[in-house]
């Protein structure tokens, strides 16, 4: 299912994995498997593999050789876990870190770039960095396809989403703030 196939029985058998390995990962995977076989220790590796849709998934593979009593290898046993979301989140953290620690650009440019990266990563259309002072909510930075809310805008704090977030003891979500009960 990770790779988009319906027939799970043959999905990861034979040369299926080898044929779908990302070219940049093939040598690393081969060396890790060889190391595991030579040392007789388990393998653990993250690599990219092509799905049946043509995109790549990041998999973490763990396992080792199963040997007969005489020591001869008889099977390879292990598990695969899709770690694509974790890899994507790590790439986003890295991009934000590089942006914020760069010697180029002003603080405002760095914050705008970081906000754009996070907004895109979360699949949001709208991102905002604000400052709350007393009963006033001040918009500092905005990522939005619309221009209804702009940096420098101020609102009464009690009429903002933030007021509702801080008023509850647990998670709260909604699809559209303007059309929700909040």
C-alpha positions as CSV (number, residue, x, y, z in Angstrom):
1,X,0.0,0.0,0.0
2,X,2.9,2.4,0.7
3,X,4.0,2.1,-2.9
4,X,0.5,2.2,-4.4
5,X,0.2,-1.5,-5.3
6,X,-2.9,-3.5,-4.4
7,X,-1.2,-6.9,-4.3
8,X,0.6,-6.8,-1.0
9,X,1.9,-10.4,-1.3
10,X,4.6,-9.6,-3.9
11,X,5.1,-5.9,-3.2
12,X,8.5,-6.2,-1.6
13,X,9.8,-9.5,-3.0
14,X,12.5,-10.2,-5.4
15,X,14.0,-7.3,-7.3
16,X,10.9,-5.1,-6.9
17,X,12.7,-2.9,-4.3
18,X,16.0,-2.8,-6.2
19,X,14.3,-1.7,-9.4
20,X,12.4,1.1,-7.7
21,X,15.3,2.5,-5.5
22,X,16.1,6.1,-6.1
23,X,19.4,6.2,-8.1
24,X,21.1,8.3,-5.4
25,X,20.2,5.8,-2.7
26,X,20.9,2.5,-4.5
27,X,24.6,2.2,-3.5
28,X,24.0,3.2,0.1
29,X,21.3,0.5,0.4
30,X,23.5,-2.1,-1.2
31,X,26.4,-1.3,1.2
32,X,24.2,-1.4,4.3
33,X,22.7,-4.8,3.2
34,X,26.2,-6.1,2.6
35,X,27.5,-4.8,5.9
36,X,24.5,-6.5,7.7
37,X,25.2,-9.8,6.0
38,X,29.0,-9.8,6.6
39,X,28.7,-8.7,10.3
40,X,25.6,-10.7,11.0
41,X,23.9,-7.7,12.5
42,X,20.6,-6.1,11.7
43,X,20.2,-3.4,9.1
44,X,18.4,-0.1,9.6
45,X,18.3,2.4,6.7
46,X,16.2,5.1,5.2
47,X,15.9,5.4,1.5
48,X,13.7,6.6,-1.3
49,X,11.7,4.3,-3.4
50,X,9.5,5.0,-6.5
51,X,5.8,4.4,-6.0
52,X,3.6,3.0,-8.9
53,X,2.5,6.6,-9.4
54,X,6.0,7.8,-10.2
55,X,6.6,9.8,-7.0
56,X,9.1,8.8,-4.3
57,X,8.3,7.6,-0.8
58,X,10.9,7.6,2.0
59,X,11.0,4.2,3.7
60,X,12.8,3.1,6.8
61,X,13.8,-0.6,6.5
62,X,14.8,-2.7,9.5
63,X,15.7,-6.3,9.6
64,X,18.3,-8.9,8.9
65,X,19.2,-12.2,7.5
66,X,17.6,-15.4,8.8
67,X,20.2,-18.2,8.8
68,X,19.9,-21.9,8.9
69,X,21.6,-23.9,11.7
70,X,24.7,-24.3,9.5
71,X,24.9,-20.5,9.2
72,X,23.8,-20.3,5.6
73,X,21.4,-17.4,4.8
74,X,17.8,-18.7,4.0
75,X,15.7,-15.5,4.0
76,X,15.7,-11.8,4.6
77,X,13.2,-10.7,7.2
78,X,12.3,-7.2,8.2
79,X,9.8,-4.4,8.1
80,X,9.3,-1.2,6.1
81,X,7.8,2.0,7.5
82,X,6.8,5.0,5.5
83,X,8.7,8.0,7.0
84,X,8.0,10.4,4.1
85,X,6.2,12.9,6.4
86,X,9.1,12.9,8.9
87,X,11.6,13.4,6.1
88,X,9.5,16.3,4.6
89,X,9.2,17.9,8.1
90,X,13.0,17.6,8.5
91,X,13.5,19.3,5.2
92,X,11.2,22.1,6.2
93,X,13.0,22.6,9.5
94,X,16.3,22.6,7.6
95,X,15.0,25.2,5.1
96,X,13.7,27.4,7.9
97,X,17.0,27.1,9.9
98,X,19.0,28.0,6.7
99,X,16.7,31.0,6.2
100,X,16.9,32.3,9.7
101,X,20.7,31.8,10.1
102,X,21.6,33.2,6.7
103,X,23.9,36.2,6.5
104,X,21.7,37.6,3.8
105,X,18.4,39.4,4.1
106,X,16.8,41.5,6.9
107,X,15.0,40.1,9.9
108,X,11.7,40.9,8.2
109,X,12.7,39.1,5.0
110,X,13.7,36.1,7.0
111,X,10.5,36.0,9.0
112,X,8.4,36.4,5.8
113,X,10.3,33.6,4.1
114,X,10.0,31.3,7.1
115,X,6.3,32.0,7.4
116,X,5.8,31.2,3.7
117,X,7.7,27.9,4.1
118,X,5.6,26.8,7.1
119,X,2.3,27.9,5.4
120,X,3.2,26.0,2.3
121,X,4.3,22.9,4.3
122,X,1.1,22.8,6.3
123,X,-1.0,23.2,3.1
124,X,-2.5,26.5,4.3
125,X,-3.6,29.4,2.2
126,X,-3.1,31.9,5.1
127,X,-0.3,32.4,7.6
128,X,0.1,35.2,10.1
129,X,2.6,36.3,12.8
130,X,1.0,38.7,15.2
131,X,1.6,40.5,18.4
132,X,-1.0,40.8,21.2
133,X,-0.7,43.9,23.4
134,X,-3.5,44.1,26.0
135,X,-6.8,44.0,24.1
136,X,-5.2,44.7,20.7
137,X,-4.1,42.2,18.1
138,X,-1.5,43.5,15.8
139,X,-0.7,41.8,12.5
140,X,3.1,41.7,11.9
141,X,3.6,39.4,8.9
142,X,1.1,37.8,6.5
143,X,1.1,35.1,3.8
144,X,-2.2,35.2,2.0
145,X,-3.5,35.0,-1.6
146,X,-5.9,37.8,-0.6
147,X,-5.0,41.2,0.7
148,X,-7.8,41.6,3.3
149,X,-5.4,41.4,6.2
150,X,-2.1,43.2,5.9
151,X,0.9,43.8,8.1
152,X,0.1,46.7,10.3
153,X,-3.6,45.9,10.7
154,X,-5.0,45.8,14.2
155,X,-8.1,44.2,15.6
156,X,-9.8,43.8,19.0
157,X,-8.2,40.7,20.5
158,X,-11.6,39.3,21.6
159,X,-12.7,39.1,18.0
160,X,-9.7,37.0,16.8
161,X,-9.1,33.3,16.5
162,X,-6.3,33.6,19.1
163,X,-8.8,34.6,21.8
164,X,-10.6,31.3,21.2
165,X,-7.4,29.3,21.2
166,X,-6.2,30.7,24.5
167,X,-9.6,30.3,26.1
168,X,-9.8,26.5,25.8
169,X,-7.8,23.8,27.6
170,X,-7.3,21.5,24.6
171,X,-7.1,21.3,20.8
172,X,-9.7,23.2,18.9
173,X,-10.2,23.2,15.1
174,X,-12.4,24.5,12.5
175,X,-12.5,24.7,8.7
176,X,-13.4,28.3,8.2
177,X,-13.2,30.8,11.1
178,X,-15.9,33.1,9.6
179,X,-18.4,30.3,9.2
180,X,-17.7,28.5,12.5
181,X,-19.3,28.7,16.0
182,X,-16.3,30.5,17.4
